[in-house]
Amino acid sequence: MCGIIGYIGKQKAVPILIEGLKRLEYRGYDSAGVSIIDGKKIINLKSVGKVAELENKLSDSKEILGTIGIAHTRWATHGKPSDQNSHPHCDCSGKIHLVHNGIIENYLELKSYLLKNGHKFKSETDSEIIVHLIEEFNKKLDFKEAVLEALKKIRGTYGLAIINQDEPEKIIVARLGSPLLLGVGEKEFVIASDASAIIRHTDQVIYLEDGEVAELSLDNYEVNNIKNKKISKKISKLDWSMEQARKSGFPHFMMKEIFEQPETIQIAISGRLVVADGMAKLGGLRDVAEKLRHLEKIVIVSCGTSYYSGLVGEYFLEEYAGIPVEVEYASEFRYRKPLLNERTAVLAISQSGETADTLAAIREAKNKGALTLGIVNTVGSTIARETDAGIYNHAGPEIGVASTKAFTSQVSILLLLTLLVGRQRDMTFVMGKRIASEMAKIPKLIEKIIKKSVEIKRIAKKYIQYKDFLYMGRKYNFPIALEGALKIKEIAYVHAEGYPSGEMKHGPIALIDKDFPSIFIVPKDSVYEKNISGMQEIKARGGKIIAIATVGDKEIKKHADDVIYIPKTLEMLTPLLSVIPLQLFAYHIAVLKKLDVDKPRNLAKSVTVE
């Protein structure tokens, strides 16, 4: 959450910073600001709202020629969105400016100390504390030493970029719990909180680790730890291109990412799914293969949409790999007393690989001696680096805040993990080959569903006025009911409840009337008749129903007002198909309501603070 971009080089900084902010806007869009070293002064401009508002302010001011600057797009934590609370913040002298992602837990204590020392504050934020703390230590120490001393006093998390008018050819950046990358160009550096703002300029990056501080000049960099000991860093290559970060003719990133799912699932399984042997080969787990063979339990930790993919994985792994699985909200995991040992694997699922709660859960699991695994989309992310082993989605950048292609690629990888672990245990060759054969067909089947987008839009128009929905599914499709309800909440601001359909009569049915429609996920599977029974109870109470059903099921039209058909597949694979109409339904509802589906209010793509 929140986006940081910084530049030091020979080019004008403003265009690079604004373009970077636009690419980072999905991380936060309450307000935005820039600070540019321009000659002997620092120019600071801020604006409430989206980056376009800041861009308008900059276009109204005279041309800024400076080639060094920092910028920020904010998702508010401390203090409401306002010009005063926007970043960058500056010290009392106006000479030191910084941008900050994260939360300073002891900011009240530090603020009290600084007030006693005569500092004046302009904002309600915890972030402003840091710049004044640096100013205080800068009275006796040089700039870099003052930054290091300030960091020693802070409790919490931070990603920081700092400039100083008195040292105008330098940017200092620091990381603790909030991601920062250094893009290394030809006599220039781009600093950003994720790769989307860097890839246009260079594919060469340095991933900062927690506790590291980098000092950047026009043609050099040095990385140290907080004790000022020099650290050698390797330069890595980004694994995706600029083209992947563009809309490519789609009206929204979300639509593009929904339509990319046949390709991203194919990428997730290519070279990994061995149909002839009914097996999966996962190179990222090669070094822990024996530990996987002897596991007694898997605990999946994740948040949001990734949590729901974990629930699908629980059904996979228990039914076909014969291993007990628990799925935990990462935000609750470390506040419990989880029972873990060396025969437990804790599997973190995170699109960004930087989710603060999920990362904290992994660290707690490592402390308890459990094997830690990851399913992440972002190469080089913190979770990818800190887990013992793992699997990359390789789905490319997901820019839309509401996750779509990351979800289905996560489910696909969980299916591969099930094949791998199941075939180590008691899954037969015949069963493994059947699952693998059907999984290989999924990308083509999703293409058929995507072609129904216009039909789904037509159905969405009929339901645009409703303010409440009940989403229901059973067994493998219960998590999809949860995910479908989340999607329409996230982007269309419609209240929706996701429920296992068997629980309907234990409370939710009290809500049903003509103004409270239901969406039933009801493929032809082992619980089909039970779902039909639930639909009949809804109809008896005047409720409208949209059904997600299997192609060829004509009977379903007797029980539903509208039907969206999905192709036939194995019961366990239906979640990969049934979720697509729900993504499209939510998308079309939101677009018809003229909402910004890529940047829904109050949400950020990557939650890097608790």
NORRAUR-V674915 format. One record per residue. N is the residue number from 1. NEAR is the number of other ideal C-beta (glycine too) atoms within 12 Angstrom. D_FIRST is the distance of its C-alpha to the first C-alpha in Angstrom with 2 decimals. Layout:
# NORRAUR-V674915
n,near,d_first
N,NEAR,D_FIRST
N,NEAR,D_FIRST
This chain:
# NORRAUR-V674915
n,near,d_first
1,41,0.00
2,53,3.79
3,52,6.51
4,55,9.58
5,54,12.98
6,52,16.32
7,46,19.88
8,44,23.22
9,30,26.30
10,19,29.17
11,25,27.57
12,23,26.53
13,39,22.93
14,35,22.08
15,27,22.35
16,39,20.30
17,48,17.45
18,38,17.55
19,30,17.81
20,43,14.83
21,49,12.71
22,33,14.09
23,38,13.09
24,48,9.42
25,44,9.55
26,42,8.46
27,43,4.73
28,42,5.93
29,38,9.67
30,39,11.13
31,39,12.60
32,46,13.02
33,50,15.42
34,47,17.42
35,47,19.89
36,38,22.70
37,38,25.64
38,26,28.54
39,14,31.88
40,11,32.36
41,21,29.65
42,34,25.89
43,34,24.96
44,40,21.94
45,36,20.89
46,36,18.23
47,36,17.93
48,25,16.55
49,27,15.47
50,28,14.55
51,40,15.12
52,21,18.69
53,27,19.52
54,38,18.79
55,27,20.75
56,16,23.61
57,26,23.78
58,31,24.00
59,17,26.68
60,13,28.66
61,18,28.79
62,11,31.10
63,15,30.10
64,31,28.01
65,19,29.44
66,33,27.32
67,29,26.13
68,45,23.61
69,45,20.40
70,55,16.72
71,55,14.23
72,54,10.82
73,51,9.09
74,47,7.68
75,40,6.21
76,31,9.04
77,34,9.73
78,31,13.04
79,27,15.10
80,17,15.32
81,32,14.40
82,22,17.27
83,26,18.51
84,24,19.10
85,33,15.64
86,45,14.06
87,56,13.55
88,49,15.53
89,46,17.50
90,38,21.04
91,39,23.73
92,24,27.01
93,22,28.76
94,22,26.19
95,27,26.54
96,44,23.41
97,46,20.00
98,48,16.55
99,54,12.85
100,53,10.56
101,50,7.20
102,43,8.12
103,32,10.91
104,36,14.57
105,22,16.73
106,21,20.01
107,33,19.19
108,18,22.09
109,19,24.51
110,33,23.54
111,28,23.67
112,15,27.12
113,20,28.28
114,29,27.17
115,19,28.76
116,12,31.95
117,17,31.86
118,15,31.81
119,28,28.23
120,18,27.24
121,31,23.77
122,26,22.60
123,33,19.36
124,22,18.31
125,39,15.22
126,36,15.19
127,50,13.99
128,38,17.37
129,43,19.21
130,52,18.43
131,49,20.05
132,41,23.05
133,43,23.41
134,47,23.65
135,38,26.15
136,30,28.16
137,30,28.59
138,30,29.19
139,21,32.41
140,11,34.03
141,19,31.93
142,20,30.94
143,32,27.44
144,30,26.18
145,24,27.97
146,34,26.53
147,41,22.94
148,32,23.96
149,26,25.73
150,37,22.84
151,40,20.54
152,24,23.36
153,28,23.23
154,34,19.57
155,21,18.61
156,32,15.01
157,39,12.14
158,46,11.37
159,51,10.72
160,50,13.25
161,55,15.34
162,54,18.52
163,49,21.60
164,34,24.97
165,30,27.70
166,23,30.35
167,27,29.14
168,27,28.26
169,24,28.16
170,32,25.41
171,50,21.65
172,48,20.54
173,47,17.27
174,45,16.36
175,38,14.21
176,36,14.17
177,38,11.82
178,44,8.86
179,53,9.84
180,53,11.98
181,47,14.76
182,49,17.90
183,42,19.60
184,32,23.32
185,29,25.55
186,15,29.11
187,17,29.18
188,31,25.57
189,47,22.08
190,49,18.69
191,55,15.68
192,48,12.25
193,55,9.00
194,51,10.43
195,49,13.95
196,41,13.86
197,44,14.23
198,44,16.93
199,32,19.19
200,28,21.14
201,35,22.38
202,30,22.95
203,24,22.62
204,25,23.29
205,37,20.40
206,35,20.20
207,37,17.60
208,42,17.18
209,29,17.69
210,29,16.89
211,24,19.30
212,38,19.90
213,43,20.35
214,41,21.34
215,36,23.63
216,39,23.91
217,21,26.96
218,23,28.28
219,17,29.87
220,18,28.78
221,35,26.10
222,26,26.45
223,32,24.21
224,27,25.15
225,24,24.20
226,26,23.84
227,15,27.65
228,23,28.02
229,14,29.47
230,15,29.06
231,22,27.27
232,13,28.23
233,24,25.45
234,15,26.09
235,21,24.83
236,25,23.51
237,20,23.67
238,33,20.89
239,23,22.16
240,30,21.30
241,17,22.50
242,21,21.63
243,14,23.46
244,31,21.13
245,30,18.25
246,20,20.59
247,22,21.53
248,20,25.10
249,11,26.84
250,21,24.87
251,20,23.90
252,29,20.33
253,38,18.16
254,40,18.37
255,33,22.15
256,31,22.24
257,43,20.33
258,44,22.64
259,30,25.59
260,37,24.53
261,42,24.89
262,31,28.53
263,29,27.67
264,40,24.62
265,42,26.67
266,28,29.56
267,28,27.54
268,42,26.36
269,41,30.03
270,21,31.86
271,17,33.70
272,33,32.60
273,36,34.58
274,25,38.28
275,25,40.11
276,13,43.61
277,19,43.00
278,29,40.77
279,29,38.31
280,42,34.85
281,25,34.30
282,36,30.94
283,18,31.17
284,30,28.06
285,35,29.89
286,17,33.24
287,16,33.21
288,30,32.70
289,21,35.10
290,14,37.61
291,26,35.14
292,34,33.97
293,20,37.64
294,19,38.15
295,34,35.07
296,23,35.89
297,31,32.52
298,40,29.03
299,43,26.06
300,48,23.02
301,46,19.68
302,49,16.61
303,37,14.37
304,36,14.46
305,46,16.29
306,50,16.71
307,38,18.57
308,42,20.92
309,47,21.67
310,44,22.57
311,39,24.97
312,46,26.68
313,44,26.97
314,37,28.64
315,37,31.35
316,44,31.80
317,38,32.19
318,27,34.37
319,26,36.70
320,39,37.15
321,37,36.35
322,23,37.90
323,34,35.31
324,21,33.85
325,33,30.13
326,29,27.80
327,37,24.35
328,36,22.12
329,27,18.85
330,38,17.04
331,24,15.92
332,23,19.71
333,36,21.15
334,28,21.38
335,15,22.59
336,19,25.55
337,10,28.28
338,25,27.90
339,19,31.22
340,31,30.59
341,19,32.95
342,20,33.63
343,23,34.47
344,31,31.13
345,44,28.29
346,50,24.71
347,53,22.84
348,54,19.04
349,53,17.67
350,51,14.16
351,49,13.42
352,49,10.84
353,39,12.78
354,48,9.92
355,46,9.39
356,38,10.12
357,36,12.88
358,48,14.45
359,45,14.66
360,34,16.25
361,45,18.62
362,47,19.74
363,26,20.51
364,29,22.49
365,40,24.34
366,26,25.30
367,16,26.58
368,25,28.73
369,19,30.21
370,34,28.84
371,36,28.36
372,38,24.66
373,44,23.76
374,49,20.73
375,52,20.14
376,42,17.21
377,48,16.77
378,40,15.31
379,32,18.23
380,35,17.90
381,40,14.68
382,41,14.93
383,48,16.19
384,37,18.59
385,26,19.92
386,33,20.31
387,37,22.01
388,28,25.78
389,32,25.81
390,38,24.02
391,41,23.82
392,36,21.67
393,46,21.20
394,34,21.68
395,40,20.50
396,36,19.01
397,40,15.66
398,44,14.38
399,44,12.86
400,41,13.48
401,40,10.81
402,43,13.79
403,49,14.90
404,46,18.56
405,46,19.90
406,50,17.77
407,51,19.35
408,52,22.85
409,46,22.57
410,51,21.47
411,52,24.50
412,48,26.67
413,48,25.88
414,51,26.58
415,47,29.87
416,45,30.65
417,49,29.99
418,43,32.37
419,43,35.00
420,42,34.71
421,40,35.01
422,33,37.40
423,32,39.81
424,28,39.88
425,23,41.14
426,15,43.27
427,29,41.89
428,17,44.86
429,19,45.05
430,13,45.96
431,25,42.93
432,33,40.59
433,23,42.14
434,23,41.92
435,40,38.20
436,36,37.54
437,24,39.78
438,30,38.06
439,43,34.55
440,31,35.66
441,27,36.47
442,42,33.11
443,34,31.69
444,22,34.86
445,33,34.74
446,42,31.21
447,23,32.56
448,24,35.16
449,37,32.66
450,34,30.55
451,20,33.83
452,30,33.95
453,28,31.01
454,14,33.51
455,23,35.25
456,36,32.04
457,24,31.25
458,19,34.76
459,32,34.20
460,36,30.88
461,19,32.88
462,20,35.16
463,33,32.43
464,25,30.26
465,18,31.80
466,28,31.03
467,19,28.49
468,28,28.64
469,42,28.88
470,44,29.88
471,47,28.83
472,49,31.16
473,47,31.85
474,37,33.70
475,33,33.56
476,38,31.45
477,51,30.27
478,36,29.22
479,44,25.67
480,47,25.77
481,44,26.68
482,37,23.56
483,46,21.40
484,49,23.35
485,35,22.89
486,38,19.11
487,45,19.04
488,43,21.18
489,31,19.26
490,38,15.90
491,41,17.33
492,39,20.72
493,24,20.11
494,34,23.21
495,21,23.98
496,36,24.82
497,31,25.95
498,38,26.13
499,35,29.21
500,32,31.63
501,40,34.59
502,23,36.97
503,21,35.25
504,35,35.79
505,21,39.08
506,13,37.69
507,14,36.01
508,30,34.02
509,28,37.25
510,15,37.90
511,23,35.30
512,30,37.06
513,18,39.00
514,18,39.45
515,19,36.17
516,28,34.00
517,41,33.93
518,49,33.14
519,54,31.85
520,52,33.72
521,52,32.94
522,45,36.54
523,42,37.47
524,30,40.93
525,33,40.21
526,18,41.58
527,27,40.26
528,29,41.20
529,17,44.05
530,26,42.02
531,42,39.38
532,29,42.24
533,22,43.58
534,39,40.31
535,41,40.31
536,26,43.88
537,28,42.98
538,38,40.32
539,24,42.87
540,16,45.49
541,25,43.34
542,17,42.78
543,34,39.22
544,30,38.15
545,43,36.87
546,41,35.02
547,44,35.83
548,47,34.19
549,39,37.39
550,31,39.13
551,22,41.10
552,15,44.75
553,27,44.21
554,15,46.40
555,20,46.87
556,31,43.26
557,19,44.13
558,16,46.43
559,31,43.58
560,33,40.71
561,25,40.46
562,28,38.36
563,32,37.88
564,44,35.48
565,33,37.02
566,41,35.48
567,34,37.63
568,23,39.34
569,33,38.01
570,31,38.13
571,28,36.95
572,37,34.27
573,42,32.80
574,44,32.69
575,46,28.98
576,49,28.17
577,47,30.28
578,52,29.86
579,53,26.08
580,47,26.55
581,46,28.46
582,53,25.94
583,49,23.09
584,41,25.48
585,47,26.69
586,45,23.28
587,42,22.56
588,37,25.97
589,39,25.82
590,36,22.62
591,27,24.14
592,24,27.42
593,24,25.76
594,11,24.40
595,26,20.73
596,29,17.88
597,39,17.29
598,36,14.65
599,35,12.38
600,33,13.37
601,24,13.09
602,19,10.77
603,32,8.63
604,36,5.45
605,45,6.57
606,47,5.20
607,40,5.10
608,45,5.66
609,36,7.37
610,25,10.52
